[in-house]
């Protein structure tokens, strides 16, 4: 495992989503509102909104919260105007960092992200310095204990999935961004329920880190994700399973 895929696994095992449910709701509400503002409030004709709504449902967000976020995005209710930004940089060991944010104040956010990086062995880079290393994909997570591996692989492949791997008790199904929602729905029709899904930035190349740099990178990524404006942080690190287990404990 490497990069964002490994980071997703670590977060799930450490239970960060449960510990910081309020922050996750805030992040999802921002994404739903922006998606509705950019592509309209009908999820059937707005893949980004449909994906955000599915993520919100997976996080057990109340239906009323989702509907209010959509109406704020479409202008039916007053709301804060959020803008998307991407910050690129480097962490300990020279790993690439691709940081996606939604903010109502770009100057404040970039200053705070730069401060986090500089205080924790990282640095801000110029636009485009690492983005070429990443490509956006969809990932669907299925409980490996609940379904046969061959069945999930065959059904996902028939629906157009690009890859299926087993990681830490989960089948991780990678898809083209635009196909993620349709494949998840197709699996459900086949009786395969997913635990979660998300859009990710997957690296084309990885850097193997020693234990010291691995721990520093993982702690830095935690600090970045704790920032209220950060939607997602991706990296291209690769670490040994033993190091990951130490960090999780």
Secondary structure as the mmCIF struct_conf table of DSSP 4:
data_model
#
loop_
_struct_conf.conf_type_id
_struct_conf.id
_struct_conf.beg_label_comp_id
_struct_conf.beg_label_asym_id
_struct_conf.beg_label_seq_id
_struct_conf.end_label_comp_id
_struct_conf.end_label_asym_id
_struct_conf.end_label_seq_id
HELX_RH_AL_P HELX_RH_AL_P1 UNK A 3 UNK A 14
TURN_TY1_P TURN_TY1_P1 UNK A 15 UNK A 15
HELX_RH_AL_P HELX_RH_AL_P2 UNK A 16 UNK A 19
TURN_TY1_P TURN_TY1_P2 UNK A 20 UNK A 20
HELX_RH_AL_P HELX_RH_AL_P3 UNK A 21 UNK A 39
BEND BEND1 UNK A 41 UNK A 41
HELX_RH_3T_P HELX_RH_3T_P1 UNK A 43 UNK A 45
HELX_RH_AL_P HELX_RH_AL_P4 UNK A 47 UNK A 58
TURN_TY1_P TURN_TY1_P3 UNK A 59 UNK A 60
HELX_RH_AL_P HELX_RH_AL_P5 UNK A 63 UNK A 74
TURN_TY1_P TURN_TY1_P4 UNK A 75 UNK A 75
BEND BEND2 UNK A 76 UNK A 77
STRN STRN1 UNK A 83 UNK A 90
HELX_RH_3T_P HELX_RH_3T_P2 UNK A 92 UNK A 94
STRN STRN2 UNK A 96 UNK A 103
BEND BEND3 UNK A 104 UNK A 104
HELX_RH_AL_P HELX_RH_AL_P6 UNK A 106 UNK A 119
TURN_TY1_P TURN_TY1_P5 UNK A 120 UNK A 121
STRN STRN3 UNK A 123 UNK A 124
TURN_TY1_P TURN_TY1_P6 UNK A 127 UNK A 130
HELX_RH_3T_P HELX_RH_3T_P3 UNK A 131 UNK A 133
STRN STRN4 UNK A 134 UNK A 143
TURN_TY1_P TURN_TY1_P7 UNK A 144 UNK A 146
BEND BEND4 UNK A 147 UNK A 147
HELX_RH_AL_P HELX_RH_AL_P7 UNK A 149 UNK A 158
TURN_TY1_P TURN_TY1_P8 UNK A 159 UNK A 160
BEND BEND5 UNK A 162 UNK A 162
STRN STRN5 UNK A 163 UNK A 167
TURN_TY1_P TURN_TY1_P9 UNK A 168 UNK A 169
STRN STRN6 UNK A 170 UNK A 176
HELX_RH_3T_P HELX_RH_3T_P4 UNK A 177 UNK A 179
HELX_RH_AL_P HELX_RH_AL_P8 UNK A 180 UNK A 189
TURN_TY1_P TURN_TY1_P10 UNK A 190 UNK A 191
BEND BEND6 UNK A 195 UNK A 195
STRN STRN7 UNK A 196 UNK A 203
BEND BEND7 UNK A 204 UNK A 205
STRN STRN8 UNK A 207 UNK A 208
HELX_RH_AL_P HELX_RH_AL_P9 UNK A 211 UNK A 225
TURN_TY1_P TURN_TY1_P11 UNK A 226 UNK A 226
BEND BEND8 UNK A 227 UNK A 227
TURN_TY1_P TURN_TY1_P12 UNK A 228 UNK A 229
STRN STRN9 UNK A 230 UNK A 235
STRN STRN10 UNK A 237 UNK A 238
HELX_RH_AL_P HELX_RH_AL_P10 UNK A 241 UNK A 248
#
